[in-house]
Amino acid sequence: MSVLPPDLPRLRTLVTYLRGELSRTEQALATAEEREAATARKQAPPEPPAWLVERGIGVGRLPVRVHAGDCWDTRSRCAPAGADQIRALLAQGIPACAHCRPDTALGMLE
């Protein structure tokens, strides 16, 4: 026994209704897929570098101070650096930031 109506007018009505529902369902699916793709495209912001070298102004832009990567007292003239580079700069006499104390964090005191 079928649950569908036996006569032609009601069957046509049912087909029209189901086509409309299918169209709305496909639109909802496309919207959900776009939303998921947009979420996947969003990337977490990059982590700050572990160490920073603050450079001076002018020709050559020599290092003037070293910082830990999360220091609040950095300027726009800072560039990321590795721990070995920071150790070498500290050994050369480049001062450490008085706020974040990268020399203490690396086990080197002035």
C-alpha positions as CSV (number, residue, x, y, z in Angstrom):
1,M,0.0,0.0,0.0
2,S,1.4,3.4,-1.1
3,V,1.1,6.6,0.9
4,L,1.0,8.6,-2.3
5,P,-2.3,9.8,-3.7
6,P,-3.5,7.9,-6.7
7,D,-4.8,10.8,-8.7
8,L,-2.8,12.9,-11.1
9,P,-3.6,16.5,-9.8
10,R,-2.5,15.6,-6.2
11,L,0.6,13.9,-7.5
12,R,1.6,16.9,-9.5
13,T,1.0,19.1,-6.5
14,L,3.2,16.9,-4.4
15,V,6.0,16.9,-7.0
16,T,5.9,20.7,-7.1
17,Y,6.0,20.9,-3.4
18,L,9.0,18.5,-3.1
19,R,10.9,20.3,-5.8
20,G,10.6,23.5,-3.8
21,E,11.7,21.8,-0.6
22,L,14.7,20.3,-2.5
23,S,15.7,23.7,-3.8
24,R,15.5,25.2,-0.3
25,T,17.5,22.3,1.1
26,E,20.2,22.6,-1.5
27,Q,20.4,26.4,-0.8
28,A,20.8,25.7,2.9
29,L,23.4,23.1,2.2
30,A,25.4,25.5,0.0
31,T,25.2,28.2,2.7
32,A,26.4,25.8,5.4
33,E,29.3,24.6,3.2
34,E,30.3,28.2,2.5
35,R,30.2,29.0,6.2
36,E,32.3,25.9,7.0
37,A,34.9,26.8,4.3
38,A,35.1,30.4,5.6
39,T,35.8,29.1,9.1
40,A,38.4,26.7,7.8
41,R,40.1,29.6,6.0
42,K,40.4,31.6,9.1
43,Q,43.8,31.0,10.6
44,A,45.0,31.7,14.1
45,P,47.3,34.6,14.3
46,P,50.9,33.7,14.2
47,E,52.7,33.4,17.6
48,P,55.0,36.2,18.4
49,P,58.7,35.4,18.0
50,A,60.6,34.3,21.1
51,W,63.2,37.0,20.9
52,L,63.5,40.4,19.2
53,V,66.3,42.7,18.2
54,E,65.6,46.4,18.3
55,R,67.6,48.3,15.6
56,G,68.6,51.9,15.6
57,I,67.7,54.6,13.1
58,G,69.9,55.4,10.1
59,V,72.3,53.8,7.8
60,G,73.2,50.3,8.9
61,R,70.5,50.1,11.6
62,L,72.7,48.5,14.2
63,P,71.2,46.6,17.1
64,V,70.5,48.9,20.1
65,R,68.6,46.6,22.5
66,V,67.3,43.0,22.7
67,H,63.9,41.9,24.0
68,A,61.9,38.8,24.8
69,G,59.2,38.3,22.1
70,D,56.3,39.2,24.5
71,C,57.8,42.4,25.7
72,W,55.4,45.4,25.9
73,D,58.3,47.9,25.4
74,T,59.2,47.1,21.8
75,R,59.3,49.6,19.0
76,S,58.4,49.2,15.3
77,R,62.1,48.8,14.6
78,C,62.2,45.3,16.1
79,A,63.0,42.1,14.1
80,P,62.7,38.5,15.2
81,A,65.8,36.7,16.3
82,G,67.0,33.3,17.5
83,A,68.2,32.6,21.0
84,D,71.8,32.1,19.8
85,Q,71.7,35.5,18.1
86,I,70.4,37.2,21.2
87,R,73.2,35.5,23.3
88,A,75.8,36.7,20.8
89,L,74.4,40.3,20.9
90,L,74.4,40.3,24.7
91,A,78.0,39.0,24.7
92,Q,78.9,41.9,22.3
93,G,77.5,44.4,24.9
94,I,74.1,45.2,23.3
95,P,71.9,46.1,26.3
96,A,69.0,43.9,27.3
97,C,65.5,45.5,27.8
98,A,65.1,46.5,31.5
99,H,61.4,45.4,31.4
100,C,61.5,41.9,29.9
101,R,65.1,40.9,30.8
102,P,66.0,38.5,28.0
103,D,69.4,38.1,29.5
104,T,67.9,36.6,32.7
105,A,65.6,34.4,30.7
106,L,68.5,33.1,28.7
107,G,70.6,32.6,31.8
108,M,73.0,35.4,31.0
109,L,73.4,38.3,33.4
110,E,75.0,41.6,32.4
